[in-house]
Amino acid sequence: MSVSLTSTYAGEFSGKYIAAALLSASTLDSGAISILPNVKFKSVIQKGATDDIVKDASCDFVTNQGTLTLTEAVLQPEEFQVNLELCKKDLHNSWEAAQMGYSAFDNLAPSFAEFVISHVAAKVADKTEKNIWSGATANSGEFDGFTAKLTADTDVIDVAATTVTAANVIAELGKVVDAIPTAVYGQEDLTLYVSSNVARAYIRALGGFAATIGANGSDNKGTQWYNGGELSFDGINIFVAKGLADDTMVAAQKSNLYFGTGLLSDQNEVRVIDTSETLGDMNVRVIMRFTAGVQHVFGGDIVLYS
């Protein structure tokens, strides 16, 4: 069977593939942080702070008794691209099996072009997830993630990290919660973002492997207590941020962490180019262009365990 891709994907429709690639990153897909789409160049997030404005009452408006200080946080997504050449022979068997009904996958695209884009989009989503939390703009294909930005912000509350295990994870989580500012503690969108190894240690601890937990673990079920549901600590929701490096945690409000992307702007582009007709080969070239970046607003309201 011969497969020829005679069209390219660009313009408005391509934005759907960019959306799938970027927003399928687990942090974004789960709505764990705030998303600013359609950022053409940069987005300025205004920050307002007031001093003590409550005073003793009087009959007159005597003087201005408060000060409002306006500052800003700038989210400027960086531009990225994917230039990839794939051999149709390597991918065609998988796609053909899906078309014949023998595939174990449920959501394979009906056309070969869409199958190729889906394959690449999954890779972009994985990279985006890592960049959101652990990216470094000095590395090709990366932007400064939250760990880098929070580390550089002297207002952020820092908690020294150690190697987290099932034996100490409850104590280490407690250090993070104890450092949360009073004004932030109890806010509805307050979240503990933890790395995968911290989550595993916490689940193991609640299965009876921590000194403060009985030998039979949570609900007396031992290691069978957890079935993949939500986690919390001291009443604060836990989100497993797969892009966080081991032994790293962040306590912050969702409304204080932002991801920005052009998404629907004309900087986004997806093209699938079949070079068989022009070069006589079996290759398909995939070209993607998109923008992405993160920013926090109030560093003093965030705890970084790193």
Contacts in CASP RR format, 6 or more apart in sequence:
PFRMAT RR
TARGET T0000
AUTHOR 0000-0000-0000
METHOD contacts of the structure
MODEL  1
MSVSLTSTYAGEFSGKYIAAALLSASTLDSGAISILPNVKFKSVIQKGAT
DDIVKDASCDFVTNQGTLTLTEAVLQPEEFQVNLELCKKDLHNSWEAAQM
GYSAFDNLAPSFAEFVISHVAAKVADKTEKNIWSGATANSGEFDGFTAKL
TADTDVIDVAATTVTAANVIAELGKVVDAIPTAVYGQEDLTLYVSSNVAR
AYIRALGGFAATIGANGSDNKGTQWYNGGELSFDGINIFVAKGLADDTMV
AAQKSNLYFGTGLLSDQNEVRVIDTSETLGDMNVRVIMRFTAGVQHVFGG
DIVLYS
1 92 0 8 1.000
1 96 0 8 1.000
3 88 0 8 1.000
3 92 0 8 1.000
3 112 0 8 1.000
4 274 0 8 1.000
4 276 0 8 1.000
4 277 0 8 1.000
5 112 0 8 1.000
5 113 0 8 1.000
5 272 0 8 1.000
5 273 0 8 1.000
5 274 0 8 1.000
5 284 0 8 1.000
6 274 0 8 1.000
6 277 0 8 1.000
7 113 0 8 1.000
7 272 0 8 1.000
8 271 0 8 1.000
8 272 0 8 1.000
8 273 0 8 1.000
9 17 0 8 1.000
9 113 0 8 1.000
9 117 0 8 1.000
9 270 0 8 1.000
9 271 0 8 1.000
9 272 0 8 1.000
10 269 0 8 1.000
10 270 0 8 1.000
10 271 0 8 1.000
11 266 0 8 1.000
11 268 0 8 1.000
11 269 0 8 1.000
12 264 0 8 1.000
14 268 0 8 1.000
14 269 0 8 1.000
14 270 0 8 1.000
14 271 0 8 1.000
15 263 0 8 1.000
15 264 0 8 1.000
15 268 0 8 1.000
15 270 0 8 1.000
17 117 0 8 1.000
17 121 0 8 1.000
17 270 0 8 1.000
17 288 0 8 1.000
18 261 0 8 1.000
18 263 0 8 1.000
18 268 0 8 1.000
18 270 0 8 1.000
18 288 0 8 1.000
18 290 0 8 1.000
19 263 0 8 1.000
20 118 0 8 1.000
20 121 0 8 1.000
20 125 0 8 1.000
21 120 0 8 1.000
21 121 0 8 1.000
21 122 0 8 1.000
21 124 0 8 1.000
21 125 0 8 1.000
21 128 0 8 1.000
21 288 0 8 1.000
21 290 0 8 1.000
22 28 0 8 1.000
22 124 0 8 1.000
22 125 0 8 1.000
22 128 0 8 1.000
22 261 0 8 1.000
22 263 0 8 1.000
22 290 0 8 1.000
22 292 0 8 1.000
23 29 0 8 1.000
23 35 0 8 1.000
23 125 0 8 1.000
24 121 0 8 1.000
24 122 0 8 1.000
24 125 0 8 1.000
25 125 0 8 1.000
25 126 0 8 1.000
25 128 0 8 1.000
25 129 0 8 1.000
25 132 0 8 1.000
26 32 0 8 1.000
26 129 0 8 1.000
26 241 0 8 1.000
26 242 0 8 1.000
27 33 0 8 1.000
27 129 0 8 1.000
27 132 0 8 1.000
27 133 0 8 1.000
27 239 0 8 1.000
27 241 0 8 1.000
27 242 0 8 1.000
27 243 0 8 1.000
27 259 0 8 1.000
28 35 0 8 1.000
28 128 0 8 1.000
28 129 0 8 1.000
28 132 0 8 1.000
28 259 0 8 1.000
30 239 0 8 1.000
31 254 0 8 1.000
32 191 0 8 1.000
32 193 0 8 1.000
32 239 0 8 1.000
32 241 0 8 1.000
32 254 0 8 1.000
33 132 0 8 1.000
33 254 0 8 1.000
33 257 0 8 1.000
33 258 0 8 1.000
33 259 0 8 1.000
33 294 0 8 1.000
34 254 0 8 1.000
34 255 0 8 1.000
34 257 0 8 1.000
34 258 0 8 1.000
34 259 0 8 1.000
35 258 0 8 1.000
35 259 0 8 1.000
35 260 0 8 1.000
35 261 0 8 1.000
36 43 0 8 1.000
36 75 0 8 1.000
36 258 0 8 1.000
36 259 0 8 1.000
36 260 0 8 1.000
36 261 0 8 1.000
37 260 0 8 1.000
37 261 0 8 1.000
37 262 0 8 1.000
37 263 0 8 1.000
37 264 0 8 1.000
38 262 0 8 1.000
38 263 0 8 1.000
38 264 0 8 1.000
38 265 0 8 1.000
39 75 0 8 1.000
39 76 0 8 1.000
39 77 0 8 1.000
39 260 0 8 1.000
39 261 0 8 1.000
39 262 0 8 1.000
39 263 0 8 1.000
39 265 0 8 1.000
39 291 0 8 1.000
40 262 0 8 1.000
40 265 0 8 1.000
40 267 0 8 1.000
41 76 0 8 1.000
42 74 0 8 1.000
42 75 0 8 1.000
42 76 0 8 1.000
42 77 0 8 1.000
43 74 0 8 1.000
43 75 0 8 1.000
43 76 0 8 1.000
43 258 0 8 1.000
43 260 0 8 1.000
44 72 0 8 1.000
44 73 0 8 1.000
44 74 0 8 1.000
44 75 0 8 1.000
45 72 0 8 1.000
45 73 0 8 1.000
45 74 0 8 1.000
45 75 0 8 1.000
45 258 0 8 1.000
45 295 0 8 1.000
45 297 0 8 1.000
46 70 0 8 1.000
46 71 0 8 1.000
46 72 0 8 1.000
47 70 0 8 1.000
47 71 0 8 1.000
47 72 0 8 1.000
47 73 0 8 1.000
47 297 0 8 1.000
47 298 0 8 1.000
48 68 0 8 1.000
48 69 0 8 1.000
48 70 0 8 1.000
48 71 0 8 1.000
49 68 0 8 1.000
49 69 0 8 1.000
49 71 0 8 1.000
50 66 0 8 1.000
50 67 0 8 1.000
50 68 0 8 1.000
50 69 0 8 1.000
51 66 0 8 1.000
51 67 0 8 1.000
52 66 0 8 1.000
53 65 0 8 1.000
53 66 0 8 1.000
55 65 0 8 1.000
73 295 0 8 1.000
73 296 0 8 1.000
73 297 0 8 1.000
74 295 0 8 1.000
75 258 0 8 1.000
75 260 0 8 1.000
75 293 0 8 1.000
75 294 0 8 1.000
75 295 0 8 1.000
76 293 0 8 1.000
77 143 0 8 1.000
77 260 0 8 1.000
77 261 0 8 1.000
77 262 0 8 1.000
77 291 0 8 1.000
77 292 0 8 1.000
77 293 0 8 1.000
78 137 0 8 1.000
78 143 0 8 1.000
78 291 0 8 1.000
78 292 0 8 1.000
78 293 0 8 1.000
79 267 0 8 1.000
79 289 0 8 1.000
79 290 0 8 1.000
79 291 0 8 1.000
80 141 0 8 1.000
80 289 0 8 1.000
80 290 0 8 1.000
80 291 0 8 1.000
80 292 0 8 1.000
81 287 0 8 1.000
81 288 0 8 1.000
81 289 0 8 1.000
81 290 0 8 1.000
82 120 0 8 1.000
82 123 0 8 1.000
82 124 0 8 1.000
82 286 0 8 1.000
82 287 0 8 1.000
82 288 0 8 1.000
82 289 0 8 1.000
83 285 0 8 1.000
83 286 0 8 1.000
83 287 0 8 1.000
84 120 0 8 1.000
84 285 0 8 1.000
84 286 0 8 1.000
84 287 0 8 1.000
85 283 0 8 1.000
85 284 0 8 1.000
85 285 0 8 1.000
85 286 0 8 1.000
86 116 0 8 1.000
86 119 0 8 1.000
86 283 0 8 1.000
86 284 0 8 1.000
86 285 0 8 1.000
86 286 0 8 1.000
87 282 0 8 1.000
87 283 0 8 1.000
87 284 0 8 1.000
88 112 0 8 1.000
88 274 0 8 1.000
88 276 0 8 1.000
88 282 0 8 1.000
88 283 0 8 1.000
88 284 0 8 1.000
89 282 0 8 1.000
91 112 0 8 1.000
91 115 0 8 1.000
91 116 0 8 1.000
91 119 0 8 1.000
91 284 0 8 1.000
92 112 0 8 1.000
94 103 0 8 1.000
94 108 0 8 1.000
94 115 0 8 1.000
95 108 0 8 1.000
95 112 0 8 1.000
95 115 0 8 1.000
97 103 0 8 1.000
98 105 0 8 1.000
98 108 0 8 1.000
98 115 0 8 1.000
99 110 0 8 1.000
108 115 0 8 1.000
108 118 0 8 1.000
109 115 0 8 1.000
109 117 0 8 1.000
109 118 0 8 1.000
113 272 0 8 1.000
116 272 0 8 1.000
116 284 0 8 1.000
116 286 0 8 1.000
117 270 0 8 1.000
117 272 0 8 1.000
117 286 0 8 1.000
120 286 0 8 1.000
120 288 0 8 1.000
124 288 0 8 1.000
124 290 0 8 1.000
127 141 0 8 1.000
128 292 0 8 1.000
129 242 0 8 1.000
129 243 0 8 1.000
130 242 0 8 1.000
130 243 0 8 1.000
131 141 0 8 1.000
131 142 0 8 1.000
131 143 0 8 1.000
131 145 0 8 1.000
131 292 0 8 1.000
131 293 0 8 1.000
132 145 0 8 1.000
132 146 0 8 1.000
132 241 0 8 1.000
132 243 0 8 1.000
132 259 0 8 1.000
132 293 0 8 1.000
132 294 0 8 1.000
133 145 0 8 1.000
133 146 0 8 1.000
133 147 0 8 1.000
133 193 0 8 1.000
133 241 0 8 1.000
133 243 0 8 1.000
133 244 0 8 1.000
133 245 0 8 1.000
133 248 0 8 1.000
134 145 0 8 1.000
134 147 0 8 1.000
134 148 0 8 1.000
134 243 0 8 1.000
134 244 0 8 1.000
134 245 0 8 1.000
135 142 0 8 1.000
135 143 0 8 1.000
135 144 0 8 1.000
135 145 0 8 1.000
135 147 0 8 1.000
135 148 0 8 1.000
136 142 0 8 1.000
136 144 0 8 1.000
136 145 0 8 1.000
136 148 0 8 1.000
137 143 0 8 1.000
137 144 0 8 1.000
137 148 0 8 1.000
143 292 0 8 1.000
143 293 0 8 1.000
143 294 0 8 1.000
144 293 0 8 1.000
144 294 0 8 1.000
145 293 0 8 1.000
145 294 0 8 1.000
146 250 0 8 1.000
146 257 0 8 1.000
146 294 0 8 1.000
146 296 0 8 1.000
147 244 0 8 1.000
147 245 0 8 1.000
147 248 0 8 1.000
147 250 0 8 1.000
147 304 0 8 1.000
147 306 0 8 1.000
149 294 0 8 1.000
149 295 0 8 1.000
149 296 0 8 1.000
150 156 0 8 1.000
150 250 0 8 1.000
150 296 0 8 1.000
150 299 0 8 1.000
150 302 0 8 1.000
150 304 0 8 1.000
150 306 0 8 1.000
151 304 0 8 1.000
151 306 0 8 1.000
153 296 0 8 1.000
153 299 0 8 1.000
153 300 0 8 1.000
155 298 0 8 1.000
155 299 0 8 1.000
155 300 0 8 1.000
156 299 0 8 1.000
156 300 0 8 1.000
156 302 0 8 1.000
156 303 0 8 1.000
156 304 0 8 1.000
157 179 0 8 1.000
157 180 0 8 1.000
157 181 0 8 1.000
157 300 0 8 1.000
157 302 0 8 1.000
157 303 0 8 1.000
157 304 0 8 1.000
158 303 0 8 1.000
158 304 0 8 1.000
158 306 0 8 1.000
159 175 0 8 1.000
159 176 0 8 1.000
159 179 0 8 1.000
159 249 0 8 1.000
159 303 0 8 1.000
159 304 0 8 1.000
159 305 0 8 1.000
159 306 0 8 1.000
160 305 0 8 1.000
161 172 0 8 1.000
161 247 0 8 1.000
161 248 0 8 1.000
161 249 0 8 1.000
161 305 0 8 1.000
161 306 0 8 1.000
162 168 0 8 1.000
162 172 0 8 1.000
162 247 0 8 1.000
163 247 0 8 1.000
164 172 0 8 1.000
164 197 0 8 1.000
164 198 0 8 1.000
164 201 0 8 1.000
164 246 0 8 1.000
164 247 0 8 1.000
165 201 0 8 1.000
166 201 0 8 1.000
166 202 0 8 1.000
166 204 0 8 1.000
166 205 0 8 1.000
166 209 0 8 1.000
166 210 0 8 1.000
167 205 0 8 1.000
167 209 0 8 1.000
167 210 0 8 1.000
167 211 0 8 1.000
169 198 0 8 1.000
169 201 0 8 1.000
169 202 0 8 1.000
169 205 0 8 1.000
169 210 0 8 1.000
170 202 0 8 1.000
170 205 0 8 1.000
170 210 0 8 1.000
170 212 0 8 1.000
170 213 0 8 1.000
172 198 0 8 1.000
172 249 0 8 1.000
172 305 0 8 1.000
173 192 0 8 1.000
173 194 0 8 1.000
173 198 0 8 1.000
173 202 0 8 1.000
173 233 0 8 1.000
173 234 0 8 1.000
173 249 0 8 1.000
174 233 0 8 1.000
174 234 0 8 1.000
175 305 0 8 1.000
176 192 0 8 1.000
176 249 0 8 1.000
176 251 0 8 1.000
176 303 0 8 1.000
176 305 0 8 1.000
177 185 0 8 1.000
177 192 0 8 1.000
177 233 0 8 1.000
177 234 0 8 1.000
177 236 0 8 1.000
177 251 0 8 1.000
179 251 0 8 1.000
179 303 0 8 1.000
180 190 0 8 1.000
180 251 0 8 1.000
180 303 0 8 1.000
181 300 0 8 1.000
181 301 0 8 1.000
183 301 0 8 1.000
184 190 0 8 1.000
184 251 0 8 1.000
184 253 0 8 1.000
184 301 0 8 1.000
186 236 0 8 1.000
187 253 0 8 1.000
189 253 0 8 1.000
189 254 0 8 1.000
189 255 0 8 1.000
190 236 0 8 1.000
190 237 0 8 1.000
190 251 0 8 1.000
190 252 0 8 1.000
190 253 0 8 1.000
191 236 0 8 1.000
191 237 0 8 1.000
191 238 0 8 1.000
191 239 0 8 1.000
191 251 0 8 1.000
191 252 0 8 1.000
191 253 0 8 1.000
191 254 0 8 1.000
192 233 0 8 1.000
192 236 0 8 1.000
192 237 0 8 1.000
192 238 0 8 1.000
192 239 0 8 1.000
192 249 0 8 1.000
192 250 0 8 1.000
192 251 0 8 1.000
193 239 0 8 1.000
193 241 0 8 1.000
193 244 0 8 1.000
193 249 0 8 1.000
193 250 0 8 1.000
193 251 0 8 1.000
193 252 0 8 1.000
194 202 0 8 1.000
194 238 0 8 1.000
194 239 0 8 1.000
194 240 0 8 1.000
194 241 0 8 1.000
194 244 0 8 1.000
194 248 0 8 1.000
194 249 0 8 1.000
195 240 0 8 1.000
195 241 0 8 1.000
195 243 0 8 1.000
195 244 0 8 1.000
195 245 0 8 1.000
195 246 0 8 1.000
195 247 0 8 1.000
195 248 0 8 1.000
195 249 0 8 1.000
196 240 0 8 1.000
196 242 0 8 1.000
196 244 0 8 1.000
196 246 0 8 1.000
197 246 0 8 1.000
197 247 0 8 1.000
198 246 0 8 1.000
198 247 0 8 1.000
198 248 0 8 1.000
198 249 0 8 1.000
199 231 0 8 1.000
199 238 0 8 1.000
199 240 0 8 1.000
202 231 0 8 1.000
202 233 0 8 1.000
202 238 0 8 1.000
203 226 0 8 1.000
203 231 0 8 1.000
204 223 0 8 1.000
205 213 0 8 1.000
206 213 0 8 1.000
206 217 0 8 1.000
206 218 0 8 1.000
206 225 0 8 1.000
206 226 0 8 1.000
207 213 0 8 1.000
207 217 0 8 1.000
207 218 0 8 1.000
207 221 0 8 1.000
207 222 0 8 1.000
207 223 0 8 1.000
207 225 0 8 1.000
207 226 0 8 1.000
208 214 0 8 1.000
208 215 0 8 1.000
208 216 0 8 1.000
208 217 0 8 1.000
208 218 0 8 1.000
208 222 0 8 1.000
208 223 0 8 1.000
216 222 0 8 1.000
217 225 0 8 1.000
218 225 0 8 1.000
218 226 0 8 1.000
219 225 0 8 1.000
230 237 0 8 1.000
230 238 0 8 1.000
231 237 0 8 1.000
231 238 0 8 1.000
231 240 0 8 1.000
232 238 0 8 1.000
236 251 0 8 1.000
241 250 0 8 1.000
244 250 0 8 1.000
245 306 0 8 1.000
247 305 0 8 1.000
247 306 0 8 1.000
248 305 0 8 1.000
248 306 0 8 1.000
249 303 0 8 1.000
249 304 0 8 1.000
249 305 0 8 1.000
249 306 0 8 1.000
250 302 0 8 1.000
250 303 0 8 1.000
250 304 0 8 1.000
250 305 0 8 1.000
251 302 0 8 1.000
251 303 0 8 1.000
251 305 0 8 1.000
252 296 0 8 1.000
252 301 0 8 1.000
252 302 0 8 1.000
252 303 0 8 1.000
253 301 0 8 1.000
256 296 0 8 1.000
256 297 0 8 1.000
256 298 0 8 1.000
256 299 0 8 1.000
256 301 0 8 1.000
256 302 0 8 1.000
257 294 0 8 1.000
257 296 0 8 1.000
258 294 0 8 1.000
258 295 0 8 1.000
258 296 0 8 1.000
258 297 0 8 1.000
259 292 0 8 1.000
259 293 0 8 1.000
259 294 0 8 1.000
260 291 0 8 1.000
260 292 0 8 1.000
260 293 0 8 1.000
260 294 0 8 1.000
260 295 0 8 1.000
261 290 0 8 1.000
261 291 0 8 1.000
261 292 0 8 1.000
261 293 0 8 1.000
262 268 0 8 1.000
262 290 0 8 1.000
262 291 0 8 1.000
263 290 0 8 1.000
265 291 0 8 1.000
267 289 0 8 1.000
267 290 0 8 1.000
267 291 0 8 1.000
268 289 0 8 1.000
268 290 0 8 1.000
268 291 0 8 1.000
269 287 0 8 1.000
269 288 0 8 1.000
269 289 0 8 1.000
270 286 0 8 1.000
270 287 0 8 1.000
270 288 0 8 1.000
270 289 0 8 1.000
271 285 0 8 1.000
271 286 0 8 1.000
271 287 0 8 1.000
271 288 0 8 1.000
272 284 0 8 1.000
272 285 0 8 1.000
272 286 0 8 1.000
273 284 0 8 1.000
273 285 0 8 1.000
273 286 0 8 1.000
273 287 0 8 1.000
274 283 0 8 1.000
274 284 0 8 1.000
275 281 0 8 1.000
275 283 0 8 1.000
275 284 0 8 1.000
275 285 0 8 1.000
276 282 0 8 1.000
276 283 0 8 1.000
296 302 0 8 1.000
END
